[in-house]
Amino acid sequence: MKSAMNTLPNALPEQAVNDVTAGLDWARDDHAVSVVNARGQEIDRCTVEHTAAGLRELIARLGRNGVGEVAIERPDGPVVDALLTAGVTVVVISPNRIKNLRGRYGSAGNKDDRFDAYVLADTLRTDRARLVPLTPDSPATVVLRRACRTRKDLVGHRVAVANQLRAHLRNAFPGVVGLFAEIDSPISLQFLTRFDTQDRADWLSPKRLGAWLASVGYSGKKDPAALHAHLVAAPRGATGHDATLNAQITHALVAMLTTMVEQIKTLSGQISDQLTAHADQHIFTSLPRSGRLRAARLLAEIGDCRARFPTPEALACLAGAAPSTRQSGKLRTVGFRWACDKQLRDAVTDFAGDTRRDNPWAADLYDRARARGHDHPHAVRILARAWLFVIWHCWQNSTAYNPDQHNALQRVLNPTEQKAG
């Protein structure tokens, strides 16, 4: 009987093209390449530079050896693009799997680029039933993914710099901490640009503060008198020469934050525009509490290649939303799935954790998980797994999420009707 993997539409053929396979160990400056025959014997080995000429040499060398399939550890980048453009089948084997496979060929387990290239090539020869070729997402999805991940990184940097500024101000100018809702909000940054020391803040009165707030278009609901009272009640900051020195640090951190906030805003607009132009945008924007940025991130991380996830279980496993089960004899353990796509898991759990505030089915599922004794992250992963099954069906059928057709949601909304039926 053929394995389940061989029944997949994108499964590898039983035999490699010309009975040869290749492995490529990716590095920053050069790449080790190994070619093996049907008996696992290495028939060619080389190292190519990470340059345009080096990639041309790689394609030519593979062609001379009749290679039609290459195993590699990462699914994107110039090398993968060059291979796909040349019509070579690319198979991704994760670094964790390669680390475990080294034991096949020796007990030392040493890391060597040339040896890893051979392990990749030989694994592609022997484990074909468990491997599938890489089917890349569309260029629109790839660009959207890069934009979403860049924005996420920028937000992380913004939070780090904001924390640094807050810690600095607690010593240099405590009155500004907590004056407005967020230390990196536009009004906070404008205030610190104008009143960067305790000496300058001492000039303010409730009336002067109110006039300044009006001049910068402050739209907050706090009364200027309350804001001034906060400044007065806080411990006094540095004054005189020390205040001038501390102000230089404040200006540097404020300038960094201002730039980051502006770039994040610009990038968010670009992501929204890219989402609007994407063919699958209607699927992800229809999900509850998805918004624009969250929908874009879900789309970008799941992708638009349907063959990548032939079943909802495959999507849930890669997203780390399905538990990892181990059994030996009578002992059976269910634990956290460490091996997964961390970016995908973060996007899915961020979405799922917020849906409980708007979707009764999601709230019920989360509450029942908590009642069973699961902590918040575990309950969110349980909810994420349930949502992935819903998303997968919408995604495969290219249809928007419709609450009226979500049977589990309707059972929660209309329990009496369900029992009567």
C-alpha positions in Angstrom: 0.0 0.0 0.0 1.3 3.4 -0.8 1.9 5.8 2.0 -0.5 8.7 2.6 2.3 11.1 1.6 2.5 9.5 -1.9 -1.2 10.2 -2.5 -0.7 14.0 -2.2 -0.9 15.9 -5.4 2.4 17.5 -4.9 4.3 14.4 -3.7 7.8 13.6 -5.1 8.0 10.9 -7.7 9.2 7.5 -6.5 12.5 7.9 -8.3 14.6 11.1 -8.7 15.2 12.5 -12.2 18.2 10.6 -13.7 18.5 8.8 -10.3 20.6 11.7 -8.9 19.8 14.1 -6.1 21.7 17.1 -4.7 21.9 18.9 -1.4 22.9 22.5 -0.8 24.1 23.8 2.6 23.3 27.5 2.6 25.8 30.0 4.1 26.2 33.8 3.9 29.2 34.0 1.6 29.3 30.6 -0.2 27.3 27.4 -0.4 28.4 23.8 -0.3 26.9 21.4 -2.9 26.8 17.6 -3.0 25.4 15.3 -5.7 24.7 11.6 -5.0 23.7 8.8 -7.2 21.0 6.1 -6.7 23.4 4.1 -4.4 24.1 7.1 -2.2 27.6 7.6 -3.6 28.8 11.2 -3.9 29.6 11.8 -7.5 30.3 15.5 -7.3 31.1 18.1 -4.6 31.8 21.8 -5.0 31.5 25.2 -3.2 29.9 28.2 -5.0 30.1 31.8 -4.0 27.0 33.8 -3.2 27.3 36.0 -6.2 25.5 36.2 -9.6 28.4 34.3 -11.2 28.4 31.7 -8.4 24.7 31.0 -8.9 25.1 30.6 -12.6 27.9 28.2 -11.9 25.6 26.3 -9.5 22.9 25.9 -12.1 25.4 24.9 -14.8 27.0 22.3 -12.5 23.7 20.8 -11.5 22.7 20.6 -15.2 26.0 18.7 -16.1 25.2 16.2 -13.5 21.6 15.8 -14.6 20.2 17.0 -11.2 16.5 17.8 -11.2 16.0 17.9 -7.4 17.9 19.8 -4.7 17.4 19.6 -0.9 18.0 22.8 1.1 17.4 24.1 4.6 15.5 27.3 3.9 12.5 28.1 1.6 13.4 31.5 0.3 16.2 33.7 -0.9 18.2 34.3 -4.1 19.5 30.7 -4.2 16.0 29.2 -4.1 14.8 31.7 -6.6 17.6 30.8 -9.0 16.9 27.1 -8.6 13.1 27.5 -9.2 13.8 29.8 -12.2 16.0 27.1 -13.7 13.2 24.5 -13.3 14.9 22.6 -10.5 12.6 21.0 -7.9 13.4 22.4 -4.4 12.7 20.4 -1.3 13.1 22.0 2.1 14.4 20.0 5.0 14.5 21.8 8.3 17.8 22.3 10.2 16.3 20.4 13.2 15.8 17.4 11.0 19.3 17.6 9.6 20.7 17.8 13.1 19.0 14.5 14.0 19.9 12.9 10.7 23.6 13.3 11.1 23.6 10.4 13.5 22.9 8.1 10.5 26.4 8.7 9.2 28.4 8.8 12.4 28.1 9.1 16.1 30.2 12.3 16.5 27.4 14.6 15.2 29.9 17.2 14.1 28.7 20.2 12.1 30.4 20.6 8.7 28.9 22.4 5.7 30.1 19.9 3.1 28.9 17.0 5.2 25.5 18.6 5.7 25.2 19.1 1.9 25.7 15.3 1.5 23.2 14.5 4.3 20.7 16.7 2.5 21.3 15.0 -0.8 21.2 11.5 0.6 18.0 12.2 2.7 16.3 13.4 -0.5 17.3 10.1 -2.0 16.1 7.8 0.8 13.2 9.7 2.5 11.2 10.7 -0.6 7.9 9.4 0.8 8.1 11.9 3.7 9.2 14.9 1.6 7.3 17.3 -0.6 8.6 19.8 -3.1 8.5 23.5 -2.3 5.6 25.3 -4.0 6.3 29.0 -3.6 3.7 31.6 -2.8 2.9 34.3 -5.3 5.2 37.3 -5.4 2.4 39.5 -3.9 2.3 37.2 -0.9 6.1 37.1 -0.5 6.3 40.9 -0.5 3.4 41.2 1.9 5.1 38.7 4.3 8.3 40.7 4.2 6.5 43.9 4.9 4.5 42.4 7.8 7.6 40.9 9.4 9.5 44.1 9.0 6.7 46.1 10.7 6.6 43.5 13.5 10.4 44.0 14.0 10.1 47.8 14.0 7.3 47.6 16.6 9.6 45.5 18.8 12.4 48.1 18.4 9.9 50.9 19.2 8.9 49.2 22.4 12.5 48.6 23.4 13.4 52.3 22.8 10.3 53.5 24.6 11.2 51.4 27.6 14.7 52.9 27.5 13.3 56.4 27.3 10.9 55.7 30.2 13.7 54.4 32.4 15.9 57.4 31.5 13.1 59.8 32.4 12.4 58.2 35.8 15.8 59.5 36.8 16.1 62.7 34.7 12.6 64.0 34.5 10.0 61.9 36.4 7.1 64.2 35.8 6.7 63.2 32.2 6.4 59.5 33.0 2.6 58.8 33.0 1.7 62.3 31.9 0.1 61.0 28.7 -1.2 57.5 27.9 1.9 56.3 26.1 5.5 57.5 26.3 5.8 57.1 22.5 2.6 58.8 21.6 2.8 61.8 19.3 1.8 64.2 22.1 4.4 62.7 24.5 7.2 63.1 21.9 6.1 66.7 21.1 6.1 67.6 24.8 9.6 66.2 25.3 10.8 68.0 22.3 9.5 71.3 23.7 9.9 70.7 27.5 13.0 68.4 27.7 14.1 69.4 31.3 12.6 70.1 34.7 13.7 73.7 34.3 11.6 74.2 31.2 8.6 72.4 32.7 8.8 74.7 35.7 7.7 77.6 33.4 4.4 75.9 32.8 1.2 76.8 34.6 -2.2 75.3 33.9 -3.1 78.1 31.6 0.2 78.0 29.7 0.0 74.2 29.4 -3.5 74.5 28.1 -2.5 77.0 25.5 0.4 74.9 24.4 -1.8 71.8 24.1 -4.2 73.7 22.0 -1.4 74.9 19.7 -0.3 71.3 18.9 -3.9 70.0 18.5 -4.0 67.8 21.6 -7.2 65.8 21.4 -7.0 64.0 24.7 -9.7 64.2 27.3 -7.4 65.2 30.2 -7.9 68.6 31.6 -4.7 70.8 31.5 -5.0 71.5 35.2 -4.9 67.7 35.9 -1.9 67.3 33.7 -0.1 70.2 35.4 -1.0 68.7 38.8 0.7 65.5 37.7 3.9 67.4 36.8 3.9 69.2 40.1 3.2 66.1 42.2 6.0 64.0 40.6 9.5 64.0 42.1 11.6 66.8 40.7 14.1 65.9 38.0 17.6 67.1 37.3 18.1 70.9 37.0 20.9 73.2 35.8 23.9 71.7 34.1 22.9 68.1 34.9 19.5 68.7 33.2 21.3 70.0 30.0 23.4 66.8 29.8 20.4 64.6 30.4 18.4 66.5 27.8 20.9 65.3 25.1 20.0 61.7 25.9 16.3 62.6 25.9 16.7 64.2 22.5 18.5 61.2 21.0 15.8 58.7 22.3 12.9 61.0 21.2 14.4 61.3 17.7 14.7 57.5 17.4 11.2 57.0 18.6 9.8 59.7 16.3 11.4 58.1 13.2 10.2 54.6 14.2 6.7 55.8 14.7 6.6 57.5 11.4 8.1 54.5 9.5 5.7 52.1 11.2 2.8 54.3 10.2 4.1 54.5 6.6 4.7 50.8 6.4 1.2 50.1 7.9 -0.3 52.1 5.1 1.7 50.2 2.5 0.6 46.8 4.0 -3.0 47.9 3.9 -2.7 48.8 0.2 -1.0 45.5 -0.6 -3.7 43.6 1.2 -6.4 45.4 -0.8 -4.8 44.3 -4.0 -4.4 40.7 -2.9 -6.7 38.0 -4.4 -7.2 36.4 -0.9 -7.9 39.5 1.1 -11.6 38.9 1.3 -11.0 35.6 3.2 -8.9 37.1 6.0 -10.6 40.5 6.4 -13.9 38.7 7.0 -12.6 37.0 10.2 -13.7 38.6 13.5 -11.5 41.3 14.9 -9.0 40.7 12.1 -8.7 44.4 11.1 -6.3 45.3 8.3 -2.9 44.6 9.8 -3.8 41.4 11.5 -5.6 40.1 8.4 -2.5 40.9 6.3 -0.2 39.1 8.7 -2.4 36.0 8.7 -2.6 36.0 4.9 1.2 36.5 4.6 2.2 33.7 7.1 -0.4 31.1 5.8 0.4 32.1 2.2 -1.7 31.4 -0.9 -0.3 28.1 -2.0 -3.1 25.6 -1.2 -1.0 22.6 -1.9 1.3 23.5 1.0 -1.4 22.4 3.5 -3.4 19.5 2.1 -5.3 19.1 5.4 -6.2 21.4 8.3 -4.1 19.2 10.6 -1.0 20.1 8.5 -1.7 23.8 9.0 -2.3 23.4 12.7 0.9 21.4 13.2 3.1 23.9 11.4 1.5 26.7 13.4 2.3 25.0 16.6 -1.4 24.8 17.6 -1.5 21.0 17.7 0.1 19.3 20.7 3.1 16.9 20.3 2.3 13.3 21.3 4.9 10.8 22.3 4.2 7.2 23.2 6.5 4.4 24.4 4.9 1.2 25.6 2.2 2.2 28.1 3.6 5.7 28.6 1.9 8.4 26.5 2.7 12.1 26.9 1.2 15.1 25.3 3.3 18.2 25.3 4.0 21.6 23.7 5.0 21.5 20.0 8.4 23.3 19.9 9.1 22.5 16.2 6.9 24.8 14.3 6.8 28.0 12.2 7.2 30.6 15.0 6.0 33.5 12.8 2.9 31.6 11.9 2.1 30.6 15.4 2.6 34.2 16.7 0.2 35.5 14.0 -2.5 32.8 14.6 -2.4 33.1 18.4 -2.5 36.9 18.3 -5.7 36.6 16.2 -7.3 33.8 18.1 -6.7 35.3 21.5 -8.6 38.5 20.6 -11.6 36.8 18.9 -12.9 35.7 22.3 -13.9 39.3 22.9 -16.2 39.4 19.9 -17.2 35.8 18.9 -19.4 33.8 21.4 -18.1 30.5 20.1 -14.5 31.6 20.6 -15.3 32.9 24.1 -17.0 29.6 25.0 -14.2 27.5 23.7 -11.6 29.6 25.6 -13.6 29.6 28.8 -14.1 25.8 28.8 -10.4 25.4 28.3 -9.7 27.6 31.2 -12.2 25.7 33.3 -10.3 22.5 32.6 -7.3 24.0 34.2 -5.3 25.2 31.2 -3.4 28.5 31.5 -4.0 31.4 29.2 -1.4 30.6 26.5 -2.6 27.0 26.4 -6.2 28.0 26.1 -5.3 30.4 23.3 -3.5 27.6 21.4 -6.6 25.4 21.7 -8.7 28.2 20.4 -6.2 28.9 17.6 -6.3 25.2 16.5 -10.1 25.4 16.2 -9.9 28.7 14.2 -7.3 27.1 11.9 -9.8 24.5 10.9 -12.3 27.2 10.0 -9.7 29.3 8.2 -8.4 26.3 6.3 -11.9 25.5 4.8 -12.5 29.2 3.9 -9.0 29.4 2.4 -9.3 26.2 0.3 -12.7 27.3 -1.0 -11.7 31.0 -1.5 -14.8 32.1 0.4 -15.2 34.7 3.1 -16.0 33.7 6.7 -19.8 33.7 7.2 -21.0 33.5 10.8 -24.4 32.2 9.7 -22.7 29.2 8.2 -20.5 28.5 11.1 -22.4 25.6 12.7 -20.4 25.6 16.0 -21.1 29.3 16.5 -24.8 28.8 15.8 -25.0 26.1 18.4 -23.6 28.5 21.0 -26.0 31.3 19.8 -29.1 29.1 19.6 -28.7 26.2 22.1 -32.4 25.7 22.5 -33.0 25.4 18.7 -30.2 22.9 18.4 -31.7 20.7 21.2 -35.1 20.9 19.7 -33.8 19.9 16.3 
